[in-house]
């Protein structure tokens, strides 16, 4: 460069603008953490002791997410944590289930805690019921009914209500 030539600022501005756009684009790719269900406090869980009534448990932990009466009475408190990136499907990274089991007198028998490793993954069925028979395309559905439909009650010639003037 010559001493008298002015220094252009535009390449530096362009580089800074490109860096800012790249930073903004990459910041949208961060992970999103979502928590659902009960928020557990260790202090609250420690206060649940054998002998407490159902009402005392409900006032301490809140109403249960679900209950069970099969194989004994129980309250279940469930919490899940899911992680997702941008538009991808979220996946479960943590699960906590607190089960409060009651005895025959409706008082706490014992408390159990279960995590993600204690459960099994259940694959839910799709939200559709398969139909019997073959799958028909749109044109087959539209024009298939026309060929199957009888225009008159009985199309045999000579039959009552059939084609007039027709023979047997």
N, C-alpha and C positions, 0 to 999 in steps of 0.2 A: 504494500500500500504506500501510496504517496502521503507526504505530510499534509498536504492541502486537501486531500479527499475526505469528505465527511463520513463518519462511521454510521452504518445503517442499523437502526434499532429493531427493524421488523423481524429478522431471524430469531432474535431473542424473545420477542413477544409471541411469535408463532410457537416456539418451543415451550414457553410457559403455558400457553393456551392448550397445547396438546397434552402436557403433563396434567393440567387441571381436569381436562375431559377424561383422561385415562383414570385418574383417581376417583372421579365421580362415578364412572362406569363400574369400577371394581368395588366400590363401597356398597353397591346394591347386591353384590354376590355374597355378602356375609350371611352366616347362619342365623336363623330365627328360632328361638326357643319358646315353646308354648306349654304352659302348665294347665292341666284340667283336673277338676275334682276337688277333693278336700285339701286344705292346707294344714299340715300336721305340725303341732308344736310339741317338742319333747317334754315340756313341762306338763302339758295337758295329758299326754299319754302316760306319764309317770303317776298321775293322780288316779288313774283307773285301777282300782284294787278289787280283789275277790270279795264278794259280799255286797257290792254296790247294787242298787236297783237299776232297772232299765231307765227310769226317769232321771236318775243321777247321771248315768252315762250320757243320755241325750242332752242334758243341760251342760255337761262338760265338753263333749265333742261335737254336739249339734245332732241334727237328725241324720240317721244313717243313709248311705247311698242305696243300699239294698239290705234286705233281711232274709233270713232263712228259717224255716220251721222243719225242714227235713233233717233227720238225724240230730235233733236238738235245736234250740233257739239261738240265733246269732244275729249280731249287727255287723255290717261290713262298711268300712270307710275306705274309699278308693281314690288314689291320686296317680296321674300319669304325666310324664314329661315327654314331649315330642320335639324333634329337631327337623328343620327343613331348610333347603336352599332355594331361593328364587321361586320358580314355578314347579319344582319337583315335588313329588309326593312325600309327605312327612313320614318319619319312622319313629317308633317309640324307643327312647333311650333309657327311661327309668319308669318303674311302676312300684307303687307301695300300697299294700292292702293291709289294713288293720282289722282283724276279726276279733270281736268281743263275744265270747261264748257264754251262754247263760245256763244255769242248772234248772231243775224242775220248779224251784221256788222263785224263778225269774230274777235271780241275783247273779252277779258275775261269777263265773266259774274260773275262767282264765282268759288272757289276752294273747293273741298270736299276731306276729307281723310276717308278711310275705312280700317278696320282691320279684323282680323281673325273672330271675333265675328259677324261682319256685313254680312259675306258671308254664303253660304251654300256649303256643300260638294257635289261635283258632281262625281258620280261613272261612269267612262268611260267604254264603251263597250269593249269587248275583241277584239283583232286584228284578228278575224276570222269571216267569214260569214257562218252561218249554211247552210248546203245543204239540199235540199228537198229529201225525200225518206228515205229508211232505211240505216243504217250504215252497210257496208259490211266489213268483215275481209279480210286480205290479200289473203288467200286461196280462199275465195268466189269470190273475184275480179278476181283472175287469172283463176280459173276453171269455173266460171260462164259464161264468154264470150264464152268458148269452147262449152258449151251445147246450147247456144243461137245462135251460128253462123251456118249459112247454107252454106254448102260447094259448092253448085251449085245455079244457079239463081232460079230455081224452082224445088223442090224435089218431086213434085207430079209425079207419073209415067204417062207417055203418054203426059205430057204437053210439049209444045215447049221449048227446052233447058233443059228438065228434064232428068231423068235417061233413057239411051237408052234401048230399048227393053221392056220398062215397059208398062203396060196396063193402063186402065182408073182408 
